[in-house]
Amino acid sequence: MNFNFYTLEAAESSAQSGGMSIIVMIGYIVIIFGAMYFLLIRPQRKKQKEEKKMRENLQVGDEIVTIGGIYGRVISLKEDSLVIESASDHSKLTVARWALQTNLTVHDDTASK
């Protein structure tokens, strides 16, 4: 009978430690996903918001660069596209707004506030 009692006690202690290891493993997974969010997802969303703001604040006459590397000046704006004029031969191109990479013209945002 003593043998069964000690065996039962050892089984209970190992079950408790096994349950505790599952909680620790879930904790580690939560920490890893939290770190992934703060290191990867959050900065990407912040960058997307800045790009969207830059595209919305675009004005006629701004010097821009497209994602294809074309430098030009904005001639006209539409809802989802814009017409740019290249600097070298003054040819006009229609480009989608999402293809805008950089606005080289610096605007004074404090004056508009």
N, CA, C and O of each residue as an XYZ file, in Angstrom:
452
protein
N       0.812     -1.194      0.000
C       0.000      0.000      0.000
C       0.855      1.257      0.000
O       0.498      2.249     -0.635
N       1.970      1.226      0.698
C       2.860      2.371      0.709
C       3.398      2.651     -0.696
O       3.602      3.806     -1.071
N       3.619      1.609     -1.452
C       4.127      1.774     -2.809
C       3.123      2.543     -3.661
O       3.522      3.447     -4.395
N       1.867      2.224     -3.592
C       0.833      2.903     -4.365
C       0.681      4.359     -3.948
O       0.452      5.230     -4.787
N       0.806      4.622     -2.651
C       0.668      5.993     -2.170
C       1.775      6.881     -2.728
O       1.504      7.994     -3.179
N       3.000      6.410     -2.704
C       4.125      7.189     -3.216
C       4.046      7.342     -4.737
O       4.402      8.390     -5.276
N       3.593      6.330     -5.405
C       3.431      6.399     -6.853
C       2.361      7.415     -7.225
O       2.534      8.175     -8.178
N       1.269      7.436     -6.492
C       0.186      8.387     -6.746
C       0.658      9.816     -6.481
O       0.329     10.735     -7.230
N       1.430      9.992     -5.413
C       1.945     11.315     -5.069
C       2.916     11.820     -6.144
O       2.883     13.000     -6.491
N       3.754     10.970     -6.661
C       4.706     11.340     -7.710
C       3.973     11.680     -8.996
O       4.376     12.601     -9.706
N       2.911     10.961     -9.311
C       2.133     11.241    -10.515
C       1.440     12.592    -10.411
O       1.378     13.332    -11.392
N       0.916     12.921     -9.231
C       0.248     14.218     -9.042
C       1.242     15.366     -9.175
O       0.919     16.386     -9.783
N       2.425     15.224     -8.627
C       3.417     16.304     -8.708
C       3.907     16.507    -10.141
O       4.154     17.638    -10.561
N       4.047     15.407    -10.892
C       4.470     15.562    -12.279
C       3.361     16.162    -13.124
O       3.656     16.891    -14.072
N       2.089     15.886    -12.822
C       0.973     16.486    -13.555
C       0.905     17.971    -13.282
O       0.601     18.754    -14.182
N       1.185     18.376    -12.041
C       1.173     19.795    -11.707
C       2.303     20.522    -12.414
O       2.096     21.628    -12.912
N       3.471     19.946    -12.472
C       4.591     20.599    -13.156
C       4.358     20.629    -14.664
O       4.787     21.569    -15.332
N       3.681     19.610    -15.215
C       3.344     19.608    -16.638
C       2.350     20.695    -16.962
O       2.467     21.342    -18.003
N       1.373     20.917    -16.101
C       0.412     21.998    -16.294
C       1.084     23.357    -16.208
O       0.736     24.280    -16.945
N       2.031     23.471    -15.320
C       2.750     24.728    -15.172
C       3.613     25.014    -16.398
O       3.755     26.171    -16.795
N       4.191     23.979    -17.000
C       5.033     24.194    -18.174
C       4.195     24.643    -19.374
O       4.688     25.387    -20.222
N       2.943     24.204    -19.457
C       2.069     24.655    -20.536
C       1.761     26.144    -20.370
O       1.738     26.891    -21.348
N       1.528     26.568    -19.140
C       1.260     27.986    -18.881
C       2.479     28.826    -19.230
O       2.344     29.898    -19.820
N       3.637     28.362    -18.881
C       4.879     29.083    -19.201
C       5.076     29.153    -20.707
O       5.476     30.193    -21.229
N       4.798     28.048    -21.419
C       4.946     28.031    -22.871
C       3.969     29.013    -23.528
O       4.346     29.730    -24.454
N       2.743     29.049    -23.063
C       1.760     30.005    -23.600
C       2.209     31.431    -23.311
O       2.039     32.322    -24.143
N       2.778     31.644    -22.140
C       3.311     32.972    -21.796
C       4.411     33.404    -22.750
O       4.443     34.555    -23.186
N       5.310     32.488    -23.073
C       6.386     32.795    -24.019
C       5.829     33.126    -25.407
O       6.312     34.041    -26.073
N       4.824     32.384    -25.830
C       4.222     32.646    -27.141
C       3.584     34.021    -27.166
O       3.720     34.750    -28.149
N       2.888     34.386    -26.096
C       2.273     35.717    -26.013
C       3.338     36.805    -26.054
O       3.164     37.823    -26.724
N       4.425     36.594    -25.350
C       5.525     37.578    -25.343
C       6.143     37.707    -26.732
O       6.457     38.815    -27.167
N       6.320     36.600    -27.425
C       6.899     36.644    -28.779
C       5.986     37.400    -29.726
O       6.459     38.232    -30.500
N       4.665     37.125    -29.681
C       3.742     37.853    -30.555
C       3.684     39.336    -30.204
O       3.552     40.176    -31.095
N       3.781     39.665    -28.923
C       3.818     41.068    -28.518
C       5.052     41.774    -29.053
O       4.976     42.908    -29.526
N       6.190     41.094    -28.975
C       7.422     41.675    -29.498
C       7.343     41.842    -31.005
O       7.789     42.856    -31.540
N       6.780     40.859    -31.696
C       6.619     40.961    -33.155
C       5.748     42.162    -33.511
O       6.038     42.877    -34.471
N       4.686     42.385    -32.746
C       3.801     43.509    -33.017
C       4.561     44.823    -32.885
O       4.503     45.669    -33.777
N       5.273     44.996    -31.775
C       5.957     46.264    -31.541
C       7.182     46.461    -32.420
O       7.568     47.601    -32.680
N       7.802     45.386    -32.884
C       8.993     45.523    -33.712
C       8.693     45.552    -35.210
O       9.459     46.147    -35.968
N       7.606     44.930    -35.657
C       7.333     44.827    -37.088
C       6.034     45.507    -37.510
O       6.054     46.367    -38.391
N       4.933     45.151    -36.918
C       3.625     45.607    -37.388
C       3.395     47.079    -37.080
O       2.963     47.827    -37.957
N       3.669     47.506    -35.875
C       3.413     48.905    -35.497
C       4.225     49.901    -36.319
O       3.646     50.876    -36.799
N       5.527     49.715    -36.510
C       6.276     50.659    -37.352
C       5.792     50.674    -38.809
O       5.797     51.726    -39.448
N       5.373     49.515    -39.338
C       4.876     49.453    -40.707
C       3.593     50.257    -40.848
O       3.423     50.979    -41.830
N       2.687     50.142    -39.882
C       1.434     50.913    -39.920
C       1.707     52.405    -39.809
O       1.045     53.208    -40.466
N       2.671     52.780    -38.988
C       3.029     54.190    -38.840
C       3.563     54.737    -40.160
O       3.226     55.852    -40.557
N       4.388     53.957    -40.833
C       4.943     54.371    -42.125
C       3.839     54.504    -43.167
O       3.855     55.439    -43.967
N       2.873     53.574    -43.168
C       1.756     53.642    -44.115
C       0.913     54.888    -43.878
O       0.462     55.514    -44.837
N       0.692     55.259    -42.618
C      -0.075     56.468    -42.311
C       0.649     57.717    -42.808
O       0.022     58.630    -43.347
N       1.965     57.755    -42.627
C       2.746     58.901    -43.100
C       2.702     59.006    -44.628
O       2.581     60.105    -45.168
N       2.800     57.869    -45.327
C       2.735     57.877    -46.787
C       1.363     58.333    -47.266
O       1.265     59.089    -48.232
N       0.315     57.887    -46.609
C      -1.042     58.293    -46.983
C      -1.221     59.795    -46.781
O      -1.815     60.466    -47.624
N      -0.717     60.318    -45.685
C      -0.804     61.765    -45.415
C      -0.035     62.551    -46.476
O      -0.499     63.592    -46.940
N       1.151     62.044    -46.859
C       1.959     62.721    -47.873
C       1.222     62.751    -49.210
O       1.235     63.771    -49.900
N       0.584     61.649    -49.579
C      -0.149     61.582    -50.847
C      -1.384     62.470    -50.831
O      -1.749     63.035    -51.862
N      -2.036     62.604    -49.672
C      -3.221     63.453    -49.573
C      -2.861     64.936    -49.598
O      -3.656     65.748    -50.072
N      -1.684     65.306    -49.100
C      -1.271     66.703    -49.033
C      -0.494     67.156    -50.268
O       0.116     68.225    -50.255
N      -0.509     66.369    -51.312
C       0.203     66.701    -52.542
C      -0.447     67.910    -53.215
O      -1.673     68.022    -53.242
N       0.365     68.803    -53.751
C      -0.126     70.016    -54.404
C       0.472     70.131    -55.801
O       1.511     69.541    -56.096
N      -0.198     70.896    -56.649
C       0.316     71.167    -57.990
C       1.619     71.947    -57.842
O       1.700     72.894    -57.060
N       2.637     71.538    -58.601
C       3.936     72.195    -58.557
C       4.953     71.479    -57.693
O       6.127     71.850    -57.692
N       4.535     70.465    -56.960
C       5.461     69.726    -56.110
C       6.398     68.866    -56.950
O       5.994     68.290    -57.960
N       7.642     68.790    -56.522
C       8.621     67.902    -57.145
C       8.498     66.547    -56.463
O       8.548     66.468    -55.235
N       8.339     65.477    -57.244
C       8.110     64.148    -56.684
C       9.018     63.110    -57.315
O       9.671     63.362    -58.327
N       9.046     61.924    -56.690
C       9.710     60.743    -57.229
C       8.699     59.609    -57.134
O       8.092     59.401    -56.083
N       8.515     58.867    -58.241
C       7.610     57.726    -58.230
C       8.353     56.483    -57.752
O       9.576     56.497    -57.606
N       7.599     55.403    -57.510
C       8.247     54.165    -57.062
C       9.087     53.552    -58.174
O       9.930     52.693    -57.912
N       8.867     53.983    -59.404
C       9.678     53.511    -60.524
C      10.936     54.335    -60.719
O      11.739     54.036    -61.604
N      11.125     55.380    -59.897
C      12.331     56.193    -59.980
C      12.222     57.369    -60.932
O      13.240     57.965    -61.284
N      11.007     57.723    -61.364
C      10.818     58.845    -62.285
C      10.682     60.133    -61.473
O       9.827     60.242    -60.594
N      11.532     61.093    -61.782
C      11.464     62.406    -61.147
C      10.572     63.289    -61.996
O      10.617     63.230    -63.225
N       9.762     64.105    -61.345
C       8.903     64.993    -62.109
C       8.229     66.022    -61.228
O       8.385     66.027    -60.007
N       7.461     66.907    -61.890
C       6.723     67.966    -61.210
C       5.246     67.732    -61.466
O       4.850     67.422    -62.590
N       4.422     67.880    -60.426
C       2.986     67.632    -60.539
C       2.346     68.746    -61.362
O       2.507     69.928    -61.058
N       1.619     68.354    -62.408
C       0.919     69.300    -63.276
C      -0.548     69.388    -62.892
O      -1.103     70.483    -62.802
N      -1.184     68.235    -62.664
C      -2.584     68.238    -62.242
C      -2.857     67.043    -61.340
O      -2.175     66.021    -61.404
N      -3.882     67.203    -60.493
C      -4.253     66.169    -59.539
C      -5.679     65.717    -59.784
O      -6.559     66.528    -60.072
N      -5.897     64.429    -59.667
C      -7.236     63.860    -59.707
C      -7.408     63.028    -58.444
O      -6.512     62.959    -57.602
N      -8.566     62.404    -58.326
C      -8.844     61.647    -57.108
C      -7.853     60.509    -56.879
O      -7.329     60.363    -55.775
N      -7.592     59.707    -57.900
C      -6.708     58.560    -57.729
C      -5.506     58.561    -58.673
O      -4.786     57.565    -58.753
N      -5.282     59.653    -59.380
C      -4.130     59.733    -60.281
C      -3.614     61.170    -60.313
O      -4.248     62.091    -59.798
N      -2.462     61.330    -60.922
C      -1.877     62.658    -61.092
C      -1.076     62.681    -62.379
O      -0.609     61.645    -62.853
N      -0.924     63.859    -62.934
C      -0.143     64.038    -64.152
C       1.137     64.747    -63.752
O       1.111     65.795    -63.106
N       2.268     64.152    -64.152
C       3.561     64.759    -63.850
C       4.279     65.087    -65.146
O       4.029     64.494    -66.195
N       5.171     66.046    -65.037
C       5.999     66.459    -66.171
C       7.438     66.125    -65.816
O       7.943     66.556    -64.780
N       8.105     65.350    -66.681
C       9.482     64.981    -66.389
C      10.390     66.192    -66.556
O      10.095     67.107    -67.325
N      11.480     66.182    -65.833
C      12.374     67.334    -65.817
C      13.226     67.431    -67.074
O      13.533     68.537    -67.519
N      13.614     66.309    -67.652
C      14.571     66.342    -68.745
C      13.943     66.769    -70.075
O      14.435     67.709    -70.700
N      12.887     66.116    -70.519
C      12.327     66.422    -71.837
C      10.905     66.972    -71.767
O      10.245     67.099    -72.798
N      10.430     67.295    -70.590
C       9.111     67.899    -70.367
C       7.976     67.048    -70.927
O       6.963     67.584    -71.377
N       8.138     65.731    -70.900
C       7.038     64.855    -71.311
C       6.094     64.657    -70.131
O       6.508     64.698    -68.972
N       4.823     64.441    -70.445
C       3.806     64.315    -69.398
C       3.424     62.847    -69.232
O       3.253     62.111    -70.204
N       3.299     62.451    -67.971
C       2.934     61.082    -67.624
C       1.784     61.095    -66.628
O       1.753     61.915    -65.710
N       0.841     60.182    -66.816
C      -0.216     60.007    -65.833
C       0.195     58.851    -64.929
O       0.533     57.769    -65.408
N       0.166     59.085    -63.625
C       0.645     58.125    -62.649
C      -0.426     57.949    -61.573
O      -1.092     58.912    -61.194
N      -0.587     56.733    -61.087
C      -1.496     56.480    -59.970
C      -0.929     57.102    -58.696
O       0.288     57.154    -58.518
N      -1.798     57.568    -57.817
C      -1.336     58.188    -56.569
C      -0.547     57.220    -55.701
O       0.406     57.616    -55.030
N      -0.944     55.944    -55.713
C      -0.239     54.982    -54.869
C       1.186     54.750    -55.339
O       1.997     54.207    -54.590
N       1.514     55.154    -56.578
C       2.862     54.967    -57.108
C       3.804     56.099    -56.703
O       4.971     56.099    -57.095
N       3.321     57.048    -55.934
C       4.147     58.155    -55.460
C       4.994     57.678    -54.287
O       4.463     57.140    -53.315
N       6.303     57.873    -54.373
C       7.189     57.422    -53.305
C       7.590     58.564    -52.393
O       7.494     58.452    -51.171
N       8.042     59.671    -52.985
C       8.591     60.763    -52.192
C       8.150     62.097    -52.752
O       8.096     62.289    -53.966
N       7.834     63.016    -51.855
C       7.572     64.401    -52.228
C       8.812     65.193    -51.835
O       9.119     65.324    -50.651
N       9.516     65.716    -52.816
C      10.770     66.427    -52.558
C      10.550     67.876    -52.147
O      11.464     68.512    -51.624
N       9.349     68.409    -52.375
C       9.035     69.784    -52.022
C       8.688     69.849    -50.539
O       7.883     69.060    -50.044
N       9.301     70.791    -49.841
C       9.042     70.962    -48.415
C       7.967     72.023    -48.246
O       8.110     73.148    -48.724
N       6.884     71.653    -47.561
C       5.799     72.597    -47.295
C       5.881     73.040    -45.840
O       6.283     72.271    -44.968
N       5.499     74.274    -45.593
C       5.476     74.801    -44.238
C       4.130     74.431    -43.610
O       3.130     75.115    -43.826
N       4.114     73.349    -42.836
C       2.874     72.874    -42.221
C       2.418     73.761    -41.070
O       1.229     73.780    -40.750
N       3.323     74.490    -40.447
C       2.940     75.334    -39.304
C       2.110     76.526    -39.755
O       1.298     77.029    -38.979
N       2.289     76.992    -40.985
C       1.519     78.128    -41.472
C       0.065     77.741    -41.726
O      -0.830     78.570    -41.562
N      -0.179     76.504    -42.121
C      -1.549     76.073    -42.398
C      -2.320     75.772    -41.114
O      -3.551     75.764    -41.128
N      -1.627     75.528    -40.014
C      -2.295     75.256    -38.737
C      -2.654     76.571    -38.124
O      -3.230     76.608    -37.037
